[in-house]
Amino acid sequence: MTYENKIIWLTGASSGIGEATAYAFAKEGAWLILSARRAEELERVKANCPVPEKVRIVPLDIGDYKNIGYRVKTVLDEVGRIDVLFNNAGISQRAYAKDTSIEVYEKIMQVNYLGTVAMTLAVLPYMLQQKSGHIAVITSLTGKFSTPLRTGYAASKHALHGFFDGLRAEVWREDIKVSIICPGFVKTHVSENALTGEGIPQNKMDDAIASGLEPADVAHKILEGMKRGQEEIYIARKEIIAVYLKRFFPSLFSKYIRKAKVT
């Protein structure tokens, strides 16, 4: 399978996993629609693609989820079809629950969950009409378990699993695939941009993130998994152990996660 001349819309495409995955799709000859809040960073990504003429920039704030539908419809009515939606936009958290305001929890859910759902619902009618498509969403290993300092982040990722597992069961007859991608620690700006309890960026690189997987390697594994039609794609090092501890030995996991280094 190849993505040559497929139309792919990526959110959160201005850095990290989204940027690396955009390059991976572009190298296969795909037509790209790139979205994020920062138009200047999207232009940089576009310029770094092998054929910039096959890249379209559509700045979007996923957190403004109530206004996503109209913008997406305007673009897709012009383009005519959409083969892959790659949901990557998101924001993390670094604060204990006791120190986190409800407004921070609300912000995280708006961006990570409601924005992603709104983007998916805006694209879905086109895939249903053409009776084909692939919807991918970046969640996290914390979509399977939670850790200290990430109660809101993990909750939003758990919510994505609930939505996309259900969606997959609804759209299979129309030949629409759904892939949930669960990375572990990846060397991106996610920890620097993570919200503190007051709702401001942490502005600090976690040790675990600094020594994490390279985004380009993660992007390569994502494309491999999507081509195979994998429903869940795990990309991690030793932190993957926590998934299986939680599943098979929940009491042991509970003791382990109390002391685990999560930053």
C-alpha positions as CSV (number, residue, x, y, z in Angstrom):
1,M,0.0,0.0,0.0
2,T,1.1,3.5,-0.7
3,Y,-0.2,7.0,0.1
4,E,0.7,8.4,-3.3
5,N,-1.9,11.0,-4.3
6,K,-4.0,10.3,-1.3
7,I,-5.5,13.4,0.4
8,I,-4.5,13.5,4.0
9,W,-5.5,16.1,6.6
10,L,-3.2,16.4,9.7
11,T,-3.9,18.4,12.8
12,G,-1.2,19.5,15.2
13,A,1.1,19.4,12.2
14,S,3.4,22.3,13.2
15,S,5.8,20.2,15.4
16,G,6.5,16.9,17.0
17,I,4.8,13.8,15.9
18,G,2.4,15.7,13.6
19,E,5.3,17.4,11.7
20,A,7.3,14.1,11.4
21,T,4.2,12.2,10.2
22,A,3.5,15.0,7.6
23,Y,7.0,14.4,6.2
24,A,6.5,10.7,6.1
25,F,3.2,11.0,4.2
26,A,4.8,13.6,1.9
27,K,7.7,11.3,1.0
28,E,5.1,8.8,-0.3
29,G,3.6,11.4,-2.6
30,A,0.5,12.3,-0.7
31,W,-1.4,15.6,-1.0
32,L,-1.4,17.2,2.5
33,I,-3.7,19.6,4.3
34,L,-1.8,20.8,7.4
35,S,-3.5,22.4,10.4
36,A,-2.3,24.0,13.7
37,R,-2.6,27.3,15.3
38,R,0.7,28.8,14.2
39,A,0.5,29.5,10.4
40,E,4.2,30.5,10.3
41,E,5.2,27.1,11.6
42,L,2.9,25.3,9.1
43,E,4.6,27.3,6.3
44,R,8.0,26.0,7.6
45,V,6.8,22.4,7.5
46,K,5.3,23.0,4.0
47,A,8.7,24.3,2.8
48,N,10.5,21.2,4.1
49,C,8.2,18.8,2.3
50,P,9.6,17.2,-0.9
51,V,6.9,18.8,-3.1
52,P,5.5,21.9,-1.3
53,E,3.1,22.4,-4.1
54,K,1.2,19.4,-2.8
55,V,0.7,20.9,0.6
56,R,-2.2,23.2,1.7
57,I,-2.1,25.2,4.9
58,V,-5.3,25.6,6.9
59,P,-4.7,27.2,10.3
60,L,-7.1,25.9,13.0
61,D,-7.5,26.2,16.7
62,I,-8.8,22.7,17.7
63,G,-9.8,24.1,21.1
64,D,-12.3,26.3,19.3
65,Y,-14.3,23.2,18.5
66,K,-17.7,24.8,17.9
67,N,-16.4,26.6,14.8
68,I,-14.4,23.7,13.3
69,G,-17.2,22.2,11.2
70,Y,-17.8,25.2,8.9
71,R,-14.1,25.6,8.2
72,V,-13.6,22.0,7.4
73,K,-16.7,21.9,5.1
74,T,-15.4,24.9,3.2
75,V,-12.1,23.2,2.4
76,L,-13.5,19.7,1.7
77,D,-16.3,21.0,-0.6
78,E,-13.5,22.5,-2.7
79,V,-11.1,19.5,-2.5
80,G,-13.9,17.0,-3.0
81,R,-12.6,14.0,-0.9
82,I,-10.6,13.1,2.1
83,D,-8.7,9.8,2.3
84,V,-7.0,10.1,5.7
85,L,-7.7,12.2,8.8
86,F,-4.8,12.2,11.2
87,N,-5.8,13.7,14.5
88,N,-2.7,14.8,16.4
89,A,-3.4,18.2,18.0
90,G,-3.3,18.1,21.8
91,I,-2.0,19.5,25.0
92,S,-0.6,17.8,28.1
93,Q,-0.6,18.5,31.9
94,R,2.0,18.6,34.7
95,A,0.2,19.2,38.0
96,Y,-1.3,17.2,40.8
97,A,-5.1,17.2,40.9
98,K,-5.2,19.1,44.2
99,D,-3.3,22.0,42.5
100,T,-5.3,22.1,39.3
101,S,-8.1,24.4,38.6
102,I,-11.3,23.2,36.9
103,E,-10.6,25.6,34.1
104,V,-7.4,23.7,33.3
105,Y,-9.4,20.4,33.1
106,E,-11.9,22.2,30.8
107,K,-9.2,23.4,28.5
108,I,-7.6,20.0,28.2
109,M,-10.9,18.4,27.3
110,Q,-11.7,21.1,24.8
111,V,-8.5,20.6,22.9
112,N,-7.8,16.9,23.3
113,Y,-11.3,15.5,23.2
114,L,-14.0,17.8,22.0
115,G,-11.7,19.4,19.4
116,T,-10.7,16.0,18.0
117,V,-14.3,14.8,18.0
118,A,-15.5,17.9,16.2
119,M,-12.8,17.5,13.6
120,T,-13.7,13.9,13.1
121,L,-17.4,14.7,12.8
122,A,-16.7,17.4,10.2
123,V,-14.8,14.9,8.0
124,L,-17.0,11.9,8.6
125,P,-19.8,12.7,6.1
126,Y,-17.3,12.9,3.2
127,M,-15.9,9.5,4.1
128,L,-19.4,8.0,4.5
129,Q,-20.4,9.3,1.1
130,Q,-17.3,8.0,-0.7
131,K,-17.5,4.7,1.4
132,S,-13.8,4.7,2.2
133,G,-11.3,6.4,4.5
134,H,-9.0,6.1,7.4
135,I,-9.3,8.0,10.7
136,A,-6.2,8.0,12.9
137,V,-5.9,9.6,16.3
138,I,-2.9,10.1,18.5
139,T,-3.7,9.3,22.1
140,S,-1.0,8.0,24.4
141,L,-0.2,5.0,26.6
142,T,-2.0,7.1,29.2
143,G,-5.2,6.4,27.2
144,K,-4.8,2.9,28.8
145,F,-3.7,3.9,32.3
146,S,-3.1,7.1,34.3
147,T,-0.2,8.5,36.2
148,P,0.5,11.2,38.8
149,L,0.6,14.8,37.4
150,R,-1.6,13.8,34.4
151,T,-5.1,13.2,35.7
152,G,-6.8,15.6,33.2
153,Y,-4.5,14.6,30.3
154,A,-5.1,10.9,30.9
155,A,-8.9,11.4,31.3
156,S,-9.0,13.1,27.8
157,K,-7.0,10.3,26.3
158,H,-9.3,7.7,27.9
159,A,-12.2,9.6,26.4
160,L,-10.7,9.4,22.9
161,H,-10.4,5.6,23.2
162,G,-14.1,5.4,24.2
163,F,-15.2,7.6,21.2
164,F,-13.0,6.0,18.5
165,D,-13.6,2.4,19.6
166,G,-17.3,3.1,19.3
167,L,-16.9,4.9,16.0
168,R,-15.0,2.0,14.5
169,A,-17.9,-0.3,15.3
170,E,-20.3,2.1,13.6
171,V,-18.5,2.7,10.3
172,W,-16.8,-0.6,9.3
173,R,-19.6,-1.3,6.7
174,E,-18.5,1.8,4.8
175,D,-14.9,0.6,4.7
176,I,-13.7,3.3,7.0
177,K,-10.8,2.2,9.2
178,V,-10.0,3.7,12.6
179,S,-6.5,3.5,14.2
180,I,-5.8,4.6,17.7
181,I,-2.1,5.3,18.1
182,C,-0.6,5.1,21.6
183,P,3.0,6.5,21.9
184,G,5.1,6.4,25.0
185,F,7.8,9.0,25.6
186,V,8.6,10.9,22.4
187,K,11.2,13.7,22.1
188,T,8.8,16.6,21.4
189,H,7.8,19.9,23.0
190,V,4.9,18.2,24.8
191,S,6.2,18.6,28.3
192,E,7.3,22.2,27.7
193,N,3.8,23.1,26.5
194,A,2.1,21.1,29.2
195,L,-0.2,23.1,31.5
196,T,0.5,23.6,35.1
197,G,-2.3,23.8,37.7
198,E,-2.7,27.5,37.0
199,G,-3.1,26.9,33.2
200,I,0.3,28.2,32.1
201,P,2.9,26.2,30.1
202,Q,5.4,24.3,32.2
203,N,8.3,25.6,30.0
204,K,10.5,22.7,31.1
205,M,11.6,19.6,29.2
206,D,11.0,16.4,31.2
207,D,13.9,14.0,31.4
208,A,11.8,11.1,30.1
209,I,10.7,13.2,27.1
210,A,14.3,14.4,26.4
211,S,15.5,10.8,26.2
212,G,12.4,9.6,24.3
213,L,11.9,8.2,20.8
214,E,12.7,10.3,17.8
215,P,9.6,11.7,16.1
216,A,10.8,10.5,12.7
217,D,11.1,6.9,14.0
218,V,7.6,7.2,15.5
219,A,6.2,8.5,12.3
220,H,7.7,5.5,10.4
221,K,6.1,3.0,12.7
222,I,2.7,4.9,12.5
223,L,2.6,4.6,8.7
224,E,3.6,0.9,9.0
225,G,0.8,0.2,11.4
226,M,-1.8,2.2,9.4
227,K,-0.9,0.4,6.2
228,R,-1.5,-2.9,8.0
229,G,-4.9,-1.6,9.2
230,Q,-3.9,-2.0,12.9
231,E,-6.7,-0.9,15.2
232,E,-4.3,0.1,18.0
233,I,-0.6,1.0,17.4
234,Y,1.7,1.0,20.4
235,I,5.1,2.8,20.0
236,A,7.2,2.8,23.1
237,R,10.1,1.5,25.0
238,K,10.0,-0.1,28.5
239,E,7.1,2.1,29.5
240,I,4.8,-0.3,27.5
241,I,5.1,-2.6,30.4
242,A,2.6,-0.5,32.3
243,V,-0.1,-1.3,29.8
244,Y,0.2,-5.0,30.6
245,L,0.6,-4.5,34.3
246,K,-2.6,-2.6,34.4
247,R,-4.5,-5.2,32.3
248,F,-3.3,-8.3,34.0
249,F,-2.0,-7.3,37.4
250,P,-4.0,-4.1,38.4
251,S,-2.9,-4.3,42.1
252,L,0.7,-4.5,41.2
253,F,0.3,-1.7,38.7
254,S,-1.2,0.5,41.4
255,K,1.9,0.1,43.6
256,Y,4.2,0.5,40.6
257,I,2.7,3.8,39.3
258,R,3.0,5.5,42.7
259,K,6.8,5.4,42.5
260,A,7.3,5.5,38.7
261,K,9.3,8.3,37.2
262,V,6.8,10.0,34.9
263,T,8.7,13.3,34.1
